[in-house]
């Protein structure tokens, strides 16, 4: 009986800690996690080709607008990807937060995310006053792909 009970005991502290860590998502699973979140009601997909002169057919990029503030969106995106990327480092360029993030499960793969203030993009959305009036922030998302360094 003692042998049976000791066989059921948890292993060393490292194996217990490993069991508590979230499983690493594959690049495809991480992509789906992000798309699932961006398809929720607080985001609306917009036509990237119309506003940015490119579309999903080029690199799989997708564009969204949100009634949430840029800082709220940044928090949502950060919390979502942090466990699954090598390093969470956002660059801040004139009010746009953006980054290329290496996927932990396959560091050759990099995804791109950015969020900015819609009100600072009056030229971009000049033909879409409903976006300027309705939304606070936008998101540009490029799914994981192999990073070809120059």
WOWO-V636290 format. One record per residue. NEAR is the number of other C-alpha atoms within 10 Angstrom. Layout:
near
NEAR
NEAR
This chain:
near
6
6
7
8
8
10
10
8
8
9
10
8
9
9
10
11
9
10
10
9
9
9
11
15
18
16
24
11
11
21
17
14
15
15
14
10
14
22
13
10
9
13
20
16
16
16
14
16
14
13
16
11
8
14
16
14
9
8
12
12
18
22
24
20
24
24
19
15
17
22
14
13
22
21
11
13
18
16
12
15
18
15
17
22
25
16
14
15
14
16
12
13
9
9
12
19
19
20
17
20
22
23
25
19
16
17
15
14
20
22
21
16
21
22
26
25
21
24
16
15
13
13
10
14
17
12
12
13
10
10
20
20
11
12
19
19
27
27
27
18
21
18
20
25
17
12
13
8
4
3
